[in-house]
Amino acid sequence: MFDNLTQRLSQSMQKLRGKGRLTEDSIKETMREVRIALLEADVALPVVQSFIGQVKERALGKEVIGSLKPGEALVKVVHDELVRVMGEANEALDLKASPPVVVLLAGLQGSGKTTTTAKLAKLLKEQHKKTVMVVSCDVYRPAAIEQLKTLAEQVDVLFHPSSATDKPTDIAKSAVDAARKQFADVLLVDTAGRLHVDSEMMDEIKQLHHLVKPHETLFVVDSMTGQDAANTARAFNEALALTGVILTKTDGDARGGAALSVREVTGKPIKFVGTGEKIDALQPFHPERVASRILGMGDVLSLVEDVQRHVDQKKAEKLARKIKRGKGFDLDDFRSQLEQMQDMGGISNLVDKLPGMGELPDQVKNRVNDKQTNHMIAIINSMTPQERRFPDVIRGSRKKRIASGSGTQIQDINRMLKQFSQMQRMMKKFGKGGMKGMMRKMAALKGQVPPGRFS
């Protein structure tokens, strides 16, 4: 997420850190680099101009020039302005209304509305403990209704049936009645994808909006469309009075123009971001944390939350007891750790949230990928129970068999065993606390570590 922008801006900011004196010329040069980085990230031009103007004004004042550490002060100014552009703080869904609270999802064709509807249903059910019903008013796309039904079953929420022969307004009205009768807390209404220039389709969604009177109207948009995302959001806002935006496919967005443009152009907050294809890959949007990541400062709070949400506490306790009893850390345990890492979005997602990653050379970052994790899991799956418990028995002929069974090479087996040995040594260092101690430390961090780091 935002790889190119992070690399450019973190390099520019790194030059400033530790500088005891800044001149007007050096500030202007830095601002020129920031401007180019933002334009290359496809940030809307008015947003870039406003951003640079605000930073320059503060940078040339006493806040920076008069500071004892002007370099650090300018970095903080850039960080603060990024936060301001993206919306100051996370704005959660407003669910304080008489149930069922209706949430309408609108957007262009192919933006990922149906999948996002299911992701949002899962999030509301698991994190907010809400009874959720979903309904599809998309009578134009083949199998759209069936797709939502399948996803609803997958996340275990209520599904209101509809048919391609029904009118969208009739479907919506029926769904509201059904949600009320089944005591649903929230009703998510998935609508047909449309082009904002299509007046007929826009009239239809206006009718839907007027009929169900949604408490929240969310615009779902593909972040990879850059500043076009902000422009289409503005067009929809003029028609529907949006309450927020959901950016999808941010895991494939190396630029970040949409995230930096939407709030400024539309005045509407980004409430959630889709971070992958998995059904749980939807996260609340925190401007301050994203700003820290863009500047290469990491996002420790989100990392801790990922660990708390995805790490199986019972497994962690069991592993801690096992290590404490001196039974050691075997390949079954290693595989379990790899699978939990995948549940958190993979190693690339974790690395993205660690401070200083934006300063790593490309050749180092390119070596961090989730294919290796998949290969290691496949290798361990190709082993016998005895080999997983006693890795020392894995030698020549066994390695050939494992490589053949996992579709890998013998050098891949050797590399995996070396990484396992490193992990094994690390687990021994945890000593008495084991994984339980590590989890306790991670939980303590949540209340202590700021999203950025300014010394």
N, C-alpha and C positions, 0 to 999 in steps of 0.2 A: 504494500500500500504506500503510494507516494514515493517510491524508490528514487526516481530521478530528482524530484524536488528536494527530498531529504538530503541527497548527496550534494547538490549544489549549495543549498542554504547552510548545511552543517559545515561545509568547507569554508564558506564565507565567514560564518560566525566563529569558527575555530581560529581564524587569523586575528580576530579581535580579542579573544580571551587572554587575559594577562597583560594586555597593553596598558602602560601607565600613562600614556598621553595619546589623544586623538586630535587630529587637525580637521578643519572644515573640508579640506581636499580628500583626506582619507575616508571621512564619512560619506562624501559624495561618491567616491569610488566604490565603497561597499554598497551603497544604495543602487548604484548602476548594476552591480552584479545581482543584487536581490531582484531588481526590476526584470532583468533578462531571465532569471530563474522562474519568476512567476509567469511571465509571458510564454516561456517554453512549456510551462505546466498547463497552458491553455486556460489560465485564469482570465476572466472577463476584463477588458481594458479599463473600464471605469473603476473596477475594484482595485486593480493594480495602481492606478493613479491616486486614488483615495488613500490606499495603504502607504505608498511611498511618501505622499504628502504628510500624513500623520507622523510617520516615523522620523522624517527629516525635521519636522517642527520640534519634536521632543528631543531628537538627537543633538540639535544645535543649541538647546537650552541648558540651564544649569543642571538638569537631571542627569545629563551624560557628561558634558564638558567639565562641569564643576565637580564631578564625582571623583572619589579617591581611586576607583577602579573603573575608568570610563569604558573600557572594552566590555567588561561584564555588564555594565549598566546599559550599553547599547544592545547587547544580546537580549537582556530582559525587556527592553522596549520593543524589539522585534517580536519577541514571544507574546507580550501583552497585546500587541496590535493584531497578531494572528488570532488570538483568542477573541478579541473584539469583533473581528471580521466574521468569525464562525459562530458567534452567538453567546459569548461569556460563560454559559453553563448549560448542562444538559437540561432539556425541557421534556419531562416525562409526559406520557399520555394522561389526559385529564379524564379519570374514570369516576369522578365524584358527581354522579347524576343518578336518577332513578333507573334501575335496571329494566330492560336491557339497554346498556349504553351502546349506541350504534356507532361503529367506525367504518367509514366508507373509504375504500382504496381505489384511486384512479391513476391513470398513466398512459403512456404510449404503448403501442404494440411491441411485444418482446422485452419489456422492461423488467419482467419477473414478478408481476403482481400476484399470480396464483401461488407460486412458491412462497413469496413473502407473506401472503395471507396465512399460510400454514405455519411458517416460522413465527409469526407474531402470535398466533393462537397458542403455540407451544410455550412461548415466553410468558404470556399472560397466565397460562394455566400453572406453569411450574414455579415462576418467580413471584407472581402476584396472587396465586391461589384463586383464580377466577374460573367460573364455569363459562366456557366459551362455545358459541355456535358460529359456524361459518356457512356462507351461502354464495353460490356463483350466479351472477346475473349476465354472464357472458354467453349469449345464445348464438354468437357468430363464429367462434373458433371451434373447430371440430374437437371433440373430446375434452373441452375445457372443464365442463361440469364433472365429468368422470375423473379427471385429474385431481380436482379439489376433493372429491369424495375419497379417493385413495389416500391422499395426503392427510385428510381429517382422521381416517382410520389409523394411519401411522402415528399421529400425535395424540390420538385418543381424545378427540373433542367432538361435540355435537355437529352433525351435518344436516342442513335442510335441503331436501331433494328439489330439483328443478329440471326443466326440459327445454330443449332447443326450440320447441314449438310455443313456449310461453312468452309473454311479454315481460321484459325486464322489470317494469313497474309492478306488475302482478306478482312476480317472484319476490321482489323486495318487500311488498306489503304482507305477503303470506309469511315470509321469514320473520318479520317483526312480531307478528301474532304468535308464531310458533315459539320464538325465543321467550316471549312473555309467559306462555303456557308451560314451557319446560324450565322455567326459572333460571334462564341463562343470565349471567351477569353482563356479558359482552356479546354483541353480534357483529361479526366482521363481514362486510359486504364486498365481495370481489366483483369488479366491473370489467366490461369488455375493453380491450386496448383500442385506442383511437388516435387519430392525428388531430392536433389542435386546430388545423385548418379545415377539418371536416365539420361543417356547421351542423349537419344532421346528427352526427354522433355526439357532438357537444350538447345539442338540444336534449338528447336522450338522457345524458348524465345529469343535466340540470334538472330534468323532471324527477329523476331518481333522488337527487339531493333534496329537492323540495318535498318529496313524498315522505322519505324516512327521517328527515331532519337530523342528520348525524351530529353527534357531539364532537367527533373528530373527523376531519376530512384530510386524508394523507395522500400526497402525490408521490408515487413510486417511480423512480427514474434511474436509468443506467448511468453510473458515475463515469463510465468510459467515454460518454459523449461530451465530457468537458464543459465548456461554457455554454454549449447548447442546452445542457441540462438546466441551467439557471434560466435561460430564455424560455424554454417550454414550461418550466414551473411558473414563471411569471404569467404566461398566457393562460394556464389552467387556473391560477389564482384569481385572475380577472373574471373568470367564468364561475368559479365555485367557492371562493373565499376559503382557501386552504387554511388548515391549522398547523400543518407541518409537512416535512419531507422525509422520505426514506430513500437513501442512496443504496443501490444494489451493485453487486459485482466489484466492490472496492478492492477485493483481493487481486483483481487483474488490472487495477488502475494505478499505473506507475507515475501518473502526472499529478492528479489531485486537484485539477482545475474546478471540478464541480463542487467539491467540499468547501473550497475557498470562495466560490462565487454565489452559491445558492442563497445564503442568508442575506448577503449584502444587496443582491439584485431583487429578491422577492420580499424581504422582510420577514420571511417565515423560517422557523427553526428546523434544523436537521434533527430529527428525533431518534432515528435508528440508522444503522449501516449494515448491509449484508456483506459478510466477510468470507463467504464460501458457498459451496453447493450443498453442504450438509444441512439437515433440517434444523439444527440448533445454531447455525452460523448467522445469527442476527444479534447485534449488540447495541445498547444505548450509545448515542453519540455524545462524547464529552469533549467540547472544544479545547479545554486546557490540556487534556491528555494528548489529543491529536497534535496540538501546536508543539508540545514537547517532543513528540516523535518526529515531526517534520524537521525540527532543529537538531535531531540526532541525540536528544537527551533521554530517549527511552520513555517507557510508560509502565513504571513499576506497579502502580495501583491496579491497572487492568490485568497485568500478569498475575498478580496475587489473586485477583478475583477469578481468573481462569483456573488457577490451581485449586482454589477452594470449591469451585463449581464442578470441576471435572475429575479431580482425584478422588478415588474411592476410599473413603475414610477407613472402612472396615479392612480393606486390603492393606492400607498403609499401616494400620495397627497390627495386623497379622504379620506383616513383613518385619515390623519393628521387634515384635516378640521373638520371631525366628532368629533374627540377627543377634538379639540380646542373649538368646540361649546358645549362641555359638554355632548354629547350624549353617551359617554362611548364606551368601547371595548367589543363587544359581541362574542358569539361562532361562528357566521358566519365569523367575522374578524379573530378569532383564527384559524379556518379551512383554511382560505386563507393564513395565515402565514405558516401553516404546509405544505400546498401544494407548496408554493414557496420554502420552505426548501427542499422538495423532488426534485424540479426542479434543485436545486443546488447540487444534488448528495446525498441528505439525511444527517441526523445528523452525521453519522459516518464519512462522507467526511469532514464536517465542523470541527468536533472535531480534525480530523487528521491534520488540518492546524493551530490549535491554539498552541501557545508556551507552552511548559512544559507538553504536553500530554503524551510524552514518559515516563515520570516519574510517571504516575499514576499506582497504583496497578492493576493487572489483573482483580480482582473482580469488580473494579470500571469501567474499560473500557468495560468489558463484559456486563455491564448493559446498555451501550450506543448502542442501535441498532434501526434500522428503522422499525422493526415490531411494536414497540410501537406507532410510528407515524402513521402507517397504521391503527392500532387499534383505535387511537383517531379520525382519520378522519371518520372511519366507525361508531363510536359511535355518532359523531355529525350528520352524514348523516341520522341516525335513529331517530333523534329528529324532532319534529314539528317546524315550523317557530317560533311559540310563545316561545317554550322552548329554542331555540337558541338565541332569543332576551332577554328573561328573565329567566336565568338559575336558579334563586332562586326557581322557581316553581317545579323544578325537585326533587321529593321526592319518597318515597317507591314504589308505584305501577308504576309510570312513569319510575323509574330506572329498574324495572323488564322488562317492555315492551322494553325499549331501549337496554337492555342487550340481550334480545331474538332476536331483530331485527339486532343487530350488531355482534352476535355470540361471545359475551364477557360475563364476570362475573360482578356482581354488584360492586365488589371491583375495577374492571377496570374503571367503571363509576366514582366512588369516587376519584380514583387517577387522572383521566383526569380532573375532576372538580377542584381538588386542584391545578393542574398545570395551569389550565386556570386562577384561581384566582391569582396565582403568576404572570402570564403574564399580567393580568389586572392591578395589582398594579404597575408593571414596566412601563406600558404604561402611567399611571397617572404621574409617575415621569418624563417622557419626557416633560410633561407640554406643554408649548406653541409650542415647536419645533416639537413634535410628531415624526412620522416616517420620515417626511421631514427633521427634524433636525438631526435625526440619520443618514440618508442617506448623508447629507451634511458633517457630521463628518467622515463617512466612505470614502467619496470621497477625503477629505483632507488628510486622512491617506495615500492614495496611493502615494502621493508625499513626505511623510515624514518618513514612516516606512521602515527600511531595512528588507530584508528577514530573517536575523538572528539577534541575540542579543548578543553583546559582551560588557560587562561593564568594 
